[in-house]
Amino acid sequence: MMPLLEEKVLPKDGSLTVPILVVGNGPSGICLSYLLSGYRPYLSPGASHPNPILQRKLEENCHLSIVDQDLERLCEGLEGRSSNPVAVLFDSLLLPDGDCGLDHAAPLWWQLETWQSLSHLVLGTGPPGGAWHAMEGSLLTLSFGNWMELPGLKLKDWVREKRRNLRNDRVISAEVAAYYQHFVNKMGLEKNFVSNSCVTSLRRISWVADCEGGNEVTVNQESGEKERSEGASRCLWEVKGYQTGQDGEQAPFLICAENVVLATGTQDEPSHLGVEGEDLPYVCHSISEFEAAIVRGRVSESSEPVLIVGAGLTAADAVLCAHHCSVPVLHVFRRSVSDPGLIFNQLPKVLYPEYHKVHQMMSQQVVGGEAASYRGYTSFPRHQVTSFKPDKKCLLESADKSRTVVNISMALVLIGANPRLSFLRDNGTYLGLNPKQPISCRYNPLQVNPYTYELVQEPNLFAMGPLVGDNFVRFVKGGALGITSCLVKRRQEQRQRQQPPAK
């Protein structure tokens, strides 16, 4: 068993070895901790799933939890909006016919089986909930409320206990963050979480027991040093990082892990345009910097326009924020307004009225003109930024190569984000589907076994959530199921090998 940490302080000397270390404490890490702690889903007696084939498979082994069943067999024939089959399976069990807008009850019941628990630690740079604590709290989630919830605690019920209502079945991000933190406490998971902990290095080592001298040494496998032949050895992960105290001091730590799970999400490193002047102080890459500028009076109704770059939902949130505060906006994006790949063309208007409003603003504008209904807003479709100048002039270029110079007060470059994997060798590029390209949650996710979520290139290293292409909370839960099932079955196999042969 893993020793308890005093006051959640990680050791500096590598004296602690944990069976499972989870890097990231957002909804991915929380759901994984839930299953690793022994919570098990079973087919409810008398329950029925709308998929009759899946229903028959579940009934055949209803005495087993879903974790203990053959996930590959259960996944056969299922289709869904994730490329990971276990994510589709678990989503189908938790939200039957969810894509059809139907609210079928999940045919599962949950039981805490503490003897099934696997010792683990979950590290995160902030409180449990991850990036949700950094989001602007009043923004409505893109997903429905029940898509955001974790097993065993309905988000809708929790919100109503706080005497609030879901708006169009959606909830504001501040309540989602509070829900995740409450979930950790309610389910008794807090002992597994160490907040304010940042991992800076992850490397594979070999722990070698010297049979002659009784000493222990480690061998860095990445350095190519030859491992000695005598003695017993096992592979571990050496994890370095630092913990930030309440006084802001950073204390280094060094621990080892038998298995590591990457659940870091995708909001760590904002994407950059890579153009001249992007490092100037008036060019920002987050909405929080824009909000701070409004509060401090750096931008206002009477200031030069704010340039917003991007055509995703984050950029749309910035447009709405500026419009609400009467801050003039120049909105630059590469796609045409009618491009079917534009996210606004994929969202139902009734469910997402605020994003439909932004799409209308984008549609009714022409370069150099303003529509009376959206005073202070001008869009530049099929344009890109070519440079930012120190005097706050910005050079734009259209698809037909015509150029425009605009005066701005600040710029917001909101074109997505990339995961922070600097603690891995080569930023983890060798682990991607295309090892020659940087890791991207959308275009080049980490390559994992589709049923265990183990990295193809690195045994005992797992990944889940946006890192493997599951960018919605409803699908990250499949990663938790696949990883837990894999590790449980490996523990069972190890115990069987250790049992003495029958006489």
N, C-alpha and C positions, 0 to 999 in steps of 0.2 A: 504494500500500500504506500501511497505517496504521503510523506510527512506534511503535517499542517504548517503553514507559514505563519510566523508571528507577525501580526500587524501588517500582513500582506507585503512584507519586505523580501525581495528576491536576493539570494546570496551572490557574492562577488567572485567566489572561488570555484564554481562548477561543482559544488558538493551536492547539489540537488539534481536528481534525474527523475523526470516525469514520464509516465507511459505515453501520454498524449498531450501535446502543446498546440493550442489553437491561437493563431495570430490574427486578431481582429475580433471585436466584440459587438459588431452590429447584429442584425437579425439572423445572418448566417451562423455566426458563432454562438448566439443565444440558442437557436434551435438545435444545433449540434450538441451543446451542453445539456439540453433538455433530454435528448435521447441517450447520450452517454451516461447520464445520471440514473438511468434505469426506467424511464417512462416508456411504456410499450403500448403500441396500438394493436387492437384485435378487432376482428369482424364482430359487430354487435349481433347478438342472437335475434333472429327474425328480421334483420336489416336486409335491404336489397339495394343493389347498385344498378343504375340504368343501363350499364353495359352487361348483358347476360353472360357473355363469355368470361369476363373478369369475375362476375359473381360466382360462376361455377368453380373457377380456380380458387377463389377465396374460401368457398365452402369446403373444398377438399381438405384443407389444412386449417380449419377454423380454430383448432386447439393451439396453433402456433401464432405468435405475434408476427406482424408483417416483417419486422426486423429479422426474424429467424427463418423466413421463407426464401424460396428461390426467386430473387428479384428479376432475374433475366426472363424466367418463364412468365411471371406476372406481367412483364412489360410487353410481351409479344402481342402485336396487333393494335397497340394503342397509338393514337395520334394526338398531338397537341401543339402548343405554341412554343415549346422548348425543343432544342435539338438533343437534349439529354433524356434518354428514355426513362430513367428513374424519376426525374423531375416530373415528367408527364404522368407517370404512375401515381406518385404521391399526391400530385395536384388533383388527379381524377378521383382519388379517395377522399381528399379533404374538401374539394369543391366539385362534386359531380355536376357535369354539364355547366360548369362555371362560365365557359365562353359563350353560352347561349343566353346568359343573363338569368338563368334559373337558380333558385335558392334551395336546392335539394339538401336535406340533412346528410351529413357525412355518415356512412355506414360503419363508423369506427367507435370503439370505446377505449379509453386510456386507463392503464393501470401502472402504478409505481412498483417496480420490482427491484428493490435496492440491491439484491444479490447479483443482479445483472449489470450493475453500474461499472463503468471503467474510469479509473482515476485520470483526471485531466486538469489543466489550467488554461484559462482564456485570458490573453493579454490584449489590452486596448489602450490607445493613446488618450482616451477620455472615458466618461462613464458608459455603462452598458447601453447600447443603442447606436453606437458608432456615429456615422456621419449625420444621422437624423438630428442630433443635438446641435449641429452646426448650420442647419437649414433655417431659412427665415420662417419663424414660427406660425405666421398667419396664412401661409400658402396652403391651398388644398392639394391633397395627394392626387396624382394622376389615377392611381388604382382605386377601386372600390374599397370600402372599409374592411370587408371580410377578406379581401385579397392581401391585406397588410397584416392580418392577425397570425399568431403562432398557435400551435396545437394546445388544446386544453383551456384556453381563455379567450372567449369571443370578444373582439374589439368593440362590437356594437353594444354589448351588455356593459362593458367597462365604461364606455363613453356615457351611456345613459345613467350609470351610477353617479357620474359627476354632474348629472342634471343638464346634459347638453344633448343635442341632436345631430345626427349626421346630415350633411347637406348633399342632396342627390346621392346618398349612400357613400359619400366621401368624407374625409376627416382632415383637419389641419395638421401640419407636420409636427407642431409642438406637442399635440396630444399623442401622436404616434411615438415620438421620442419618450414621453412620459409612460406610455403603455409598455414599451419594451423594458424600461427600467423597473416598472412595477412587476412585470412578468418574472424577471430574474428573482426578485424578492419573494413573490408569492409562491413560486415553484421550488424555493429552497436552493437556488443555484448560486447564491452570492459567494459561497465559500470557494467556488471555482474561478471567480473573476478577480483579476488584478488590474485595476485601472491605472491610468497615467503611466503606462509602460510602453516604450517604443523599442522595437527590435531594429538593430542596426547591422547585424551580421548573422548569417545562417550558413553553416558548412557541415559537411559530413566528416565524421572522424571515426576511428576504430578504437574501441576500448579493449586493451589487451592485458590479460592477467599473466604475469610472469610466474610460471610454475616453480622455477628454481629459487628465485629470490623472494617471492611473495610480494613483489612490487606491482604497481599498476602504471601503465604508460598509455598515452594516446598517440595515434598515428593519423596525420592529416591525409586523407585519401585524395584530396584535390591536388596536393603538392607532388604526387607521384612517388613519394618515399615508399620503399619496399617494406611491407609488413613482415615482422619476424614470424617464423614458422612455428616456433614452440609456444605453448600456452594457448589458452582459450580466448577467443575474441568475439566481439559483437559490434555491429555498426550503430552509432548514435548520431544525433544531430547536436552540434554545439551552437548554442543560441546566445548571442551577446546583445546588449542594449542598455537602456538607462531608464530609471524611474524618476519622475518629477514630483518632488515633495510640495507641500503647501506653501513653503517659502520660496518655491521656484528653483531650488537647488536640484541638480541632476546627479543621481547616484547610479553608477554603472552596475550592471549585473551580468552574470555568466551562469547559465544553467545548461543541462543536457536533456534531450528528449529522445525517446525511442521512435515516436511518430510525430510528425508535424503536419498541421492542417493550415493551409493558407486561406484565410477568409477576410482579406483586407478590403474588399470592395473596390470601387473605382473612382472615388472622389478625392484622392490624395493629391494628385498632380494635375492642375488645370492644363489643358492643351494650349499650345502657343501657335501663332500664325507664322512665326519665323521671319518676320519682316524687319526692316530697319526701324529703329526707334521704339521697339516694343518694350524695351526695358526702361523707358522714361517714366518718371514718377507719376504722371497723370494717366498712364495706361494700367488698368486693373484687370483682374481675372476672376473676380467673385462678386456676387450681389452684396455680400456683407460690406465690402469696401464702398460700394455705391450708397448703401444705406447710411454708413458713417459719414460720407460726404454730404448727404442731405441734412443729417442732424447738425453737422458743424457749419452748415451754410455755405459750403464750397460750391454747391450747385443749387440753383433755385429757378423760379419762373423767369427771372430777369437775366440769368446767365447765358453764356453761349450754350448751344445744344450739347447733350451727351451723346456720344457715338456708341451704339450698341451693335456688336458684331455677332451674328449667329442666327440660326432659324430653328433652334430647338426650343424645348419647353423652358429651360433656364433663361434663355434670352427673352422669351415671351414674358416670363415672370418679371424680368427687369423692365420691359416695356410697360407692363401694368403698374409697377411700382412708380415709374417716372410719370406716367399719365395721371395717377392718383395724386401725386405731389405737384402737378402742373409743371414739371421739368421738361423743356423741349428735347426732342429726341430725333436723331438721325439713325435709321435702322438699316444696316448693311447685311446682305446675305447673298450667297452664291446661286442658290436655286431660283427658278421661276416660281411664282405664287401658285401656279397650277400643277407643279411637279407632283406626281402621285407619291413620290418618296418623302415629301414634306409631311412631318408628323401631324400637322393640322388637318391634312386631307384624309387622315385615317381615324380621327376622333369623332364620335357622334356629337352633333351640335347640342342636343338636349342635355347630355350629361356634362359637357364641358363648355358652358357658355362663355366663360372668361377667355378661354383660348380661341374660341370661335370669334370673339371680339377682336383679338389681336390679328387673326387671319383676315378679318374684314379690313382692319387698318392697313395691313400689308397689301391687300388687293386693290384698295381704292386710291392708293397713292401712285403718282407718277414722279419721276425725277424732276426736281425743281419746282414742284407744286404742292399745295396743301389742300386737303378737303376740309370744308368748314366743320364737318361733324367730328373731326379729329384734329383740332387745332393744336399746333405745336409738334406734330408728328410728320416726318417725311421718310419714306422708305426708298431704298436703293436695291431693288431686286437685280439678281445676276451681276452683282458688283463684288469686288474684293478690295481689301486694303493693301496698298503696295508700300506705304511708309508712313511713319509718324515723325513729325518734326519737333525740335525743342520749343518752338514758338506756338505749339498746340495747333498747328495746321496738319491736316491729314490728307494724303493723296489716295484717291479712289480710282479704280479702273473697271470699266464695264466689260461685258462679254465681247463687245465689238471693238475693244481697245481704246475707247474714248476715255479721257481722264477728267476728273473733277477734284478741285481743291476745296476743302471745307474747314472752317474755323470751329473748334470744339472746346469745351471746358474740361472734359475728361473722356476717356474711352473705356468701354467694358468689352473685353474679348471673352465671349461665352460660347465656345465651340466644342465643349465637352471636356472630359477629364480622363486621365490615365491612372492606372494603379501605381502605387509606390512599391516597387520591388527592388530598390537599390541595395537591400540587404542580401540579395541573391547574386550569384556569379553572373556577370554580364547582364545585370538587370533582369535575369530570368529569360532572356531571349531564346536560349537553347531549349526551353521548355514549351515553346509555342507551337501551334500547328505549322507555322512557317518559321523555322529557326533563324532565318535571315532578316526577319522583320521585328520591330519592337512589339512587346505585348500590348494588345489592344482588346478590351472587353468586347468590342463589336466586330473588329476585323481580324484579329489574331489572338484568340483566347488560348489559355494553357491547354495542352493536349493531355487528356486524362482517359483512363479506362472508363467506358460509359456506364458501368454498373457499380464500380467501387470508388470512382473519383480519385484514384491513385495516379500520380504523374507517370506517364509512359517512360520518361527518361530517368526518373528517380524513385526507386522503391522506398516505401515508408514516408513519402511526401505526398500529401493530398491537397486538393484545391476544390473550392466550391463557390457558389454565388456568381457575381459578375465576372470573376476571373475565368470562369468556364463558359461564359456567355449567358448566364441566367441573371438578367438585369432587373427582374421583378421579384418582389418578396415571395409571391405565391410559388415560385419555382425554386428558390434557394433551399426550401425545406426538403426537396428531393436529394440534394447533396448530403444533408444531415442523415437521411435514411440510408443512402448508399455507403457512406463512410462508416456509420455505426454498424451496419450489417457486416461489412468487411472485417472490421476490427473484432467484433464479437465472435465471428466464425474462426478467425485466426487464433483467438485466445482458446477457443474450444479445441482446435487442432493441436495447439501447443500443450494443453493439459493432457490430451490423449497420448501424445508422444512421451510425456513424462511419467505416465502410469507404468508400473512394473508389469511385465508380461504375465498372463494368467498361468498358474501352475497346472 
